[in-house]
């Protein structure tokens, strides 16, 4: 009995000694080397430092604290990279650790539980869809096949502008460009002919606008832990309502496509997959497909394209026209190049762009100074060390593309709009993620698969606006103030009076 009691005493002494040793060791152990961080407030962390426009506020913080900083948005840990060098380290050197995107309530609901492409976790499904995007859905062959659709919508857009010009009407350029982008995306996706009096087209435009609002609204439930299960702002309810409206619309469109396919099959006729939905249905029906698509995958992917393809190209073109109005010399030089290559008897086309290096330089400069996605967002899937700093798993990464494009260490007179920089010293710089001084479309695995389409649409339509019209604004100068949001929107609408500068005007 005595031996047993002695054994118990030794065991207790041993356990107590182990606990004391671990406490002492943990206190003297070197703390992890975290990135520098401003002073945080209880509960909200650093949220108060991001107003009024996050990408601008983040650049100021980085100028004060360094190229890599750590923030806490509520209870969510984040790191911010604000230079080309740090962006390359996160997105190239440590790409495997930052191949996911953070989830939030609105996106998860809109995409049927992240069954889309943009927000799906990195893995077999995401790799499969990426391969489809590059080879079929957004590959060169499909884009060439759908070129007539884009051309028809551009000519329709120019007719609208010409009619308003002849009446001397003021044009909301951003609104007209948004309609153009939505029409192009709608027809490429679903083969629908959209017009202002088309109820379905208006429904799609409204859905895209509503989805952009809810995904761009700060949701306290995503960032402050004790609100996690509460719908404090009603965002969850609003998002479900938008998703249900989209679901109803897409179910109708998919049924129409399936009925068309069934009728042609019964008649023994071959059908051509003449829009992206038909291509997706081909894959859905393919029993030999590497991964079986569900209807939710298809609908979520279509919503991705609407969200990514509608707003972004319209905003880029709008910012571009605003800069050209403010820089008459650049407008004149771009117009002279188009007249020299294309002439005055026809409208510039996508096939002309390769022969218009100055127009390409203009678009590069627009995307440098006005990237439509000012912040790239990723999330770490594992603990790693970047720039000598310890980054924890599930840390959100913000790459400040807007700040990188204005970095004076890499750009001479960085705040000036000067396309010549891409004709002279930076002539070979491209925008597909290899040159980290200019990454408007991201980089690496999660880089935008629609880069080619976006550039073709923006370059061709901006070229047409330069070639066809002179633009007058009240006061002679355009205000270039930005507005907060996920995309880089203008604070004030671009209101112009166009006047034709081709006579006779080419047939539309």
C-alpha positions in Angstrom: 0.0 0.0 0.0 2.8 2.3 1.0 4.6 1.6 -2.3 1.4 2.4 -4.3 1.0 5.7 -2.4 4.7 6.6 -3.1 4.1 5.7 -6.8 1.1 8.1 -7.0 3.1 10.9 -5.3 5.9 10.5 -7.8 3.5 10.5 -10.6 1.8 13.7 -9.4 5.2 15.4 -8.8 6.3 14.4 -12.3 3.1 15.8 -13.9 3.3 19.0 -12.0 7.0 19.4 -13.0 6.1 18.8 -16.6 3.4 21.4 -16.5 5.6 24.0 -14.8 8.4 23.3 -17.3 6.1 23.8 -20.3 4.8 27.1 -18.9 8.3 28.4 -18.3 9.5 27.2 -21.7 6.5 28.7 -23.5 7.3 32.1 -21.9 10.9 32.1 -22.8 10.3 30.7 -26.2 10.8 33.2 -29.0 7.5 34.7 -30.3 6.6 34.1 -33.9 7.9 36.9 -36.2 4.7 38.5 -37.4 4.4 41.3 -40.0 4.3 44.8 -38.6 0.8 45.9 -37.6 -0.9 49.2 -36.6 -2.6 49.5 -33.3 -5.9 47.6 -33.3 -9.1 48.3 -31.5 -11.1 45.7 -29.5 -13.7 43.7 -31.5 -13.3 45.6 -34.8 -9.5 45.3 -35.1 -8.3 47.5 -37.9 -11.6 48.0 -39.7 -11.7 51.6 -38.8 -8.4 52.2 -40.7 -9.9 51.1 -44.1 -12.2 54.1 -44.7 -13.2 55.7 -46.9 -11.7 53.7 -49.8 -9.9 50.5 -48.8 -7.1 50.2 -51.5 -6.1 53.9 -50.9 -6.1 53.5 -47.1 -4.1 50.3 -47.4 -1.4 52.0 -49.5 -1.1 54.7 -46.8 -0.7 52.1 -44.1 1.9 50.2 -46.1 3.9 53.4 -46.7 4.0 53.8 -42.9 4.5 50.2 -41.8 6.2 48.4 -44.7 5.5 46.4 -47.9 4.0 43.5 -45.9 1.6 44.4 -43.0 -0.7 42.4 -40.8 -4.3 43.5 -40.1 -7.2 42.1 -38.2 -10.6 42.8 -39.9 -12.7 42.1 -36.8 -11.5 38.7 -35.8 -10.2 37.7 -39.3 -6.4 37.8 -39.7 -5.1 39.4 -42.9 -1.8 40.3 -44.6 -1.4 43.0 -47.2 1.2 43.0 -50.0 1.8 46.4 -51.6 4.9 46.1 -53.8 5.7 44.0 -56.9 8.4 42.1 -55.0 6.1 41.1 -52.1 3.3 40.2 -54.6 5.7 37.9 -56.4 6.7 36.2 -53.2 3.1 35.5 -52.2 1.7 34.7 -55.7 4.7 32.9 -57.3 7.2 31.7 -54.7 4.4 30.6 -52.2 1.6 30.2 -54.8 0.8 26.7 -53.5 0.0 28.1 -50.0 -2.2 30.9 -51.4 -4.3 29.1 -54.1 -7.7 29.4 -52.2 -10.0 32.3 -52.0 -11.7 33.3 -48.7 -15.4 32.4 -48.4 -18.1 34.8 -47.3 -21.8 34.4 -46.7 -23.0 36.2 -49.9 -20.6 34.5 -52.3 -21.3 31.1 -50.8 -25.1 31.5 -51.1 -24.9 32.9 -54.7 -22.7 30.2 -55.9 -24.7 27.3 -54.5 -22.1 26.6 -51.8 -19.0 27.7 -53.8 -19.8 25.3 -56.7 -18.6 27.9 -59.1 -15.1 28.4 -60.6 -13.9 31.7 -59.0 -14.4 30.7 -55.4 -14.2 26.9 -55.5 -11.5 25.5 -53.3 -8.3 24.6 -55.1 -8.5 20.9 -56.0 -9.6 18.4 -58.7 -12.9 20.2 -59.5 -11.3 23.6 -59.8 -8.4 22.2 -62.0 -11.0 20.5 -64.2 -13.0 23.8 -64.8 -9.8 25.8 -65.3 -8.7 23.4 -68.0 -12.2 23.7 -69.6 -12.0 27.5 -69.5 -8.6 27.6 -71.2 -9.3 24.9 -73.8 -13.0 25.3 -74.6 -15.1 27.9 -72.8 -12.8 30.9 -73.1 -10.2 29.5 -75.4 -9.2 31.1 -78.7 -11.4 28.9 -80.9 -14.6 29.7 -78.9 -13.8 33.4 -78.8 -13.3 33.4 -82.6 -16.5 31.5 -83.0 -18.4 34.1 -81.0 -16.7 37.1 -82.6 -19.8 38.0 -84.7 -21.9 38.3 -81.5 -19.4 40.8 -80.1 -19.3 42.7 -83.3 -23.1 42.9 -83.7 -23.4 44.3 -80.1 -20.7 46.9 -80.7 -22.4 48.1 -83.8 -25.7 48.3 -82.0 -24.0 50.3 -79.2 -22.6 52.7 -81.8 -26.0 53.2 -83.4 -27.4 54.2 -80.0 -24.6 56.7 -79.6 -25.0 58.1 -83.1 -28.7 58.6 -82.6 -28.1 60.5 -79.4 -25.3 62.5 -81.0 -27.6 63.6 -83.8 -30.1 64.7 -81.3 -27.5 66.5 -79.2 -28.4 64.4 -76.1 -26.2 63.9 -73.0 -25.0 60.3 -72.8 -24.4 58.4 -69.5 -21.3 56.6 -70.9 -21.0 54.2 -68.0 -24.7 53.1 -68.3 -24.4 52.6 -72.0 -21.2 50.6 -71.7 -22.8 48.5 -68.9 -25.6 47.6 -71.3 -23.2 46.8 -74.0 -21.1 44.5 -71.8 -24.2 42.8 -70.4 -25.5 42.2 -73.9 -22.2 40.7 -75.1 -21.9 38.4 -72.1 -25.6 37.4 -72.3 -25.4 36.4 -75.9 -22.1 34.6 -75.5 -23.4 32.7 -72.6 -27.0 31.9 -73.6 -27.4 33.0 -77.2 -30.1 35.5 -76.1 -30.6 38.6 -78.2 -30.8 41.4 -75.6 -32.2 44.8 -76.1 -33.6 47.6 -73.8 -37.2 46.5 -74.4 -36.3 42.8 -73.7 -37.7 41.9 -70.2 -35.3 39.0 -69.8 -32.3 41.2 -70.6 -33.4 43.8 -68.1 -33.9 41.1 -65.5 -30.4 39.8 -66.0 -28.9 43.3 -65.7 -30.8 43.9 -62.5 -29.7 40.6 -61.1 -26.0 41.4 -61.8 -26.4 44.8 -60.2 -28.1 43.4 -57.1 -25.5 40.6 -56.8 -22.7 43.1 -57.1 -24.2 45.2 -54.3 -24.6 42.3 -51.8 -21.1 40.8 -52.5 -19.6 44.3 -52.1 -21.4 45.1 -48.9 -19.3 44.7 -45.7 -21.0 41.9 -43.7 -20.2 42.0 -40.0 -21.2 38.3 -39.7 -18.1 37.4 -41.8 -15.6 39.3 -39.8 -16.8 39.7 -36.1 -17.0 36.3 -34.5 -19.9 36.8 -32.1 -22.1 37.9 -35.1 -21.3 34.8 -37.1 -24.7 33.1 -36.8 -26.7 36.3 -36.9 -28.0 38.0 -40.1 -27.6 41.5 -38.5 -27.8 43.4 -41.7 -30.3 41.2 -43.5 -27.6 40.4 -46.2 -28.2 36.6 -46.0 -31.9 37.1 -46.6 -31.3 39.5 -49.6 -28.7 37.2 -51.1 -31.1 34.2 -50.9 -33.8 36.2 -52.7 -31.3 37.2 -55.5 -30.1 33.6 -55.8 -33.7 32.4 -56.1 -34.5 34.9 -58.8 -31.3 33.9 -60.7 -32.2 30.2 -60.2 -35.7 30.7 -61.7 -34.2 32.6 -64.7 -31.5 30.0 -65.3 -33.8 27.0 -65.0 -36.0 28.6 -67.7 -33.0 29.2 -70.0 -31.6 25.8 -69.4 -34.9 24.1 -70.2 -35.1 26.1 -73.5 -31.6 24.9 -74.4 -32.4 21.3 -73.5 -35.6 21.4 -75.5 -33.8 22.8 -78.5 -31.2 20.0 -78.3 -33.9 17.3 -77.9 -35.9 18.5 -80.9 -32.8 18.5 -83.1 -31.7 15.1 -81.9 -35.2 13.6 -82.6 -35.1 15.2 -86.1 -31.7 13.7 -86.7 -30.2 17.1 -87.1 -26.7 18.1 -85.9 -26.7 21.1 -83.7 -23.8 23.5 -83.2 -22.8 24.5 -79.7 -23.1 28.2 -80.5 -23.0 29.6 -76.9 -21.2 28.7 -73.7 -24.3 27.2 -72.1 -24.5 24.6 -75.0 -20.8 23.8 -74.4 -21.5 23.3 -70.7 -24.5 21.1 -71.5 -22.3 19.0 -73.8 -19.9 18.4 -70.9 -22.8 17.8 -68.5 -24.2 15.0 -70.8 -20.8 13.5 -71.5 -20.6 10.2 -69.5 -16.8 10.0 -70.1 -16.1 13.4 -68.6 -13.3 13.5 -66.1 -15.6 15.1 -63.6 -19.4 15.1 -63.8 -20.8 18.6 -63.8 -24.0 19.3 -61.8 -26.7 21.8 -62.8 -25.6 23.9 -59.8 -22.0 23.9 -61.2 -23.4 25.2 -64.5 -25.5 27.9 -63.0 -22.8 29.0 -60.6 -20.3 29.2 -63.5 -22.7 31.3 -65.5 -23.1 33.7 -62.6 -19.3 34.0 -62.4 -19.1 35.1 -66.0 -21.9 37.6 -65.6 -20.3 39.1 -62.5 -16.7 39.1 -63.8 -17.4 40.0 -67.4 -20.1 42.7 -67.2 -18.9 45.3 -64.8 -15.2 45.1 -65.3 -14.9 45.7 -69.1 -17.5 48.5 -68.9 -15.6 50.2 -66.1 -12.2 49.9 -67.8 -13.6 51.5 -71.0 -15.3 54.2 -69.0 -12.1 55.1 -67.1 -10.2 55.0 -70.4 -12.5 57.5 -72.2 -12.4 59.8 -69.1 -8.6 59.8 -69.2 -8.6 60.4 -73.0 -11.0 63.4 -72.6 -8.6 64.9 -70.0 -5.6 64.2 -72.2 -6.4 65.6 -75.7 -2.9 64.8 -77.0 -3.3 61.1 -76.2 -6.8 61.0 -77.8 -5.4 62.7 -80.9 -2.5 60.3 -81.2 -4.7 57.2 -80.7 -7.2 58.5 -83.3 -4.4 59.2 -85.9 -3.1 55.7 -85.4 -6.6 54.2 -86.0 -7.1 56.4 -89.1 -3.7 55.4 -90.5 -4.3 51.6 -90.0 -8.1 51.3 -90.4 -9.1 54.4 -92.4 -12.3 56.4 -92.1 -14.6 54.1 -94.2 -15.1 51.3 -91.7 -15.2 50.8 -87.9 -12.2 49.4 -86.1 -12.5 45.7 -85.4 -10.8 43.2 -83.0 -8.7 41.9 -85.9 -7.1 45.4 -86.2 -5.8 45.5 -82.6 -2.6 43.7 -83.4 -1.6 46.6 -85.7 -2.5 49.3 -83.2 0.3 49.3 -80.7 -0.5 52.8 -79.3 -4.1 51.8 -78.6 -2.7 48.7 -76.8 -0.4 51.0 -74.8 -3.4 53.2 -73.9 -5.3 50.2 -72.5 -2.3 49.0 -70.5 -1.9 52.5 -69.0 -5.6 52.5 -68.1 -5.3 49.2 -66.3 -2.1 50.3 -64.6 -3.7 53.3 -63.0 -7.3 52.2 -62.8 -7.3 48.3 -62.3 -10.9 47.2 -62.1 -10.1 44.8 -59.3 -7.9 47.1 -57.1 -7.3 44.3 -54.5 -6.6 40.6 -55.3 -7.8 38.4 -52.5 -6.5 35.0 -51.5 -6.4 32.8 -48.4 -3.5 30.7 -47.0 -4.2 27.0 -46.8 -1.2 26.3 -44.5 1.2 28.0 -42.2 4.2 29.4 -44.1 7.0 32.0 -44.0 6.9 34.9 -46.4 9.4 37.7 -46.4 10.8 36.3 -43.2 7.4 36.7 -41.5 5.2 33.8 -40.1 1.8 33.7 -41.8 -0.8 31.5 -40.1 -3.2 29.1 -41.9 -6.5 30.7 -42.9 -5.0 34.2 -43.2 -6.6 36.4 -45.9 -4.1 37.9 -48.3 -4.8 41.3 -50.0 -2.5 42.2 -52.9 -2.9 45.9 -53.5 -2.8 46.0 -57.3 -3.8 49.6 -57.3 -0.9 50.6 -55.2 1.5 48.4 -57.2 0.5 50.1 -60.4 1.4 53.5 -58.8 4.6 52.5 -57.1 7.1 55.3 -57.8 10.1 52.9 -57.5 8.9 51.0 -60.6 7.0 53.7 -62.5 8.4 57.1 -63.5 5.8 59.8 -62.8 3.6 57.1 -61.5 0.5 59.3 -61.0 0.5 60.6 -64.6 -1.4 59.0 -67.4 1.3 58.4 -70.0 0.8 55.5 -72.5 4.1 56.3 -74.1 5.8 54.3 -71.2 4.5 51.1 -72.9 5.8 52.2 -76.3 9.3 53.0 -75.0 11.0 51.4 -72.0 8.3 49.1 -71.0 7.3 48.0 -74.5 7.5 44.3 -73.8 5.6 44.3 -70.5 2.4 42.2 -70.7 -0.5 41.9 -68.3 -0.9 38.1 -67.9 0.8 37.8 -64.5 4.5 37.4 -65.3 5.4 41.1 -64.7 4.4 41.8 -61.1 4.5 45.6 -61.6 1.4 45.2 -63.7 -1.1 42.5 -62.6 -4.6 43.8 -63.3 -5.7 40.2 -64.1 -3.9 38.5 -61.2 -1.2 35.9 -61.5 -0.6 32.2 -61.4 -3.3 29.5 -60.9 -5.9 31.9 -59.8 -5.2 34.4 -62.6 -8.2 35.5 -64.6 -9.0 33.0 -67.4 -11.0 35.6 -69.3 -8.0 38.0 -69.9 -8.0 37.5 -73.7 -11.8 38.2 -73.9 -11.6 41.2 -71.6 -8.7 42.8 -73.6 -10.4 42.1 -77.0 -13.7 43.7 -75.8 -12.1 46.8 -74.2 -9.6 47.5 -77.0 -12.1 47.2 -79.8 -14.8 49.2 -78.1 -12.5 51.9 -76.8 -11.0 52.1 -80.3 -14.5 52.6 -81.7 -15.3 55.4 -79.3 -12.0 57.1 -80.2 -12.5 56.7 -83.9 -16.1 57.6 -84.2 -16.9 60.5 -81.8 -15.6 63.7 -80.2 -16.6 64.0 -76.6 -17.6 67.1 -74.7 -18.1 67.3 -71.0 -19.3 70.2 -68.8 -16.4 72.2 -67.6 -14.1 70.6 -70.2 -12.5 68.2 -67.6 -13.6 64.9 -66.1 -13.5 64.4 -62.3 -11.4 61.3 -61.6 -12.6 60.6 -58.1 -13.1 56.9 -57.1 -15.9 55.3 -55.2 -15.6 52.5 -52.6 -16.4 49.0 -53.8 -15.0 45.6 -54.8 -14.5 47.0 -58.3 -12.9 50.4 -59.1 -16.0 52.5 -59.9 -16.2 56.2 -60.6 -17.6 58.4 -57.9 -19.5 60.5 -60.5 -21.1 59.3 -63.7 -19.3 60.2 -67.0 -21.9 62.4 -68.7 -20.8 63.4 -72.3 -22.3 64.9 -75.4 -20.9 62.9 -78.4 -20.5 64.4 -81.9 -19.6 62.3 -84.9 -16.1 62.9 -86.2 -16.4 60.7 -89.3 -18.2 62.1 -92.4 -19.8 60.2 -94.0 -20.3 57.9 -91.0 -19.6 54.3 -91.9 -22.7 52.1 -92.3 -23.8 50.4 -89.1 
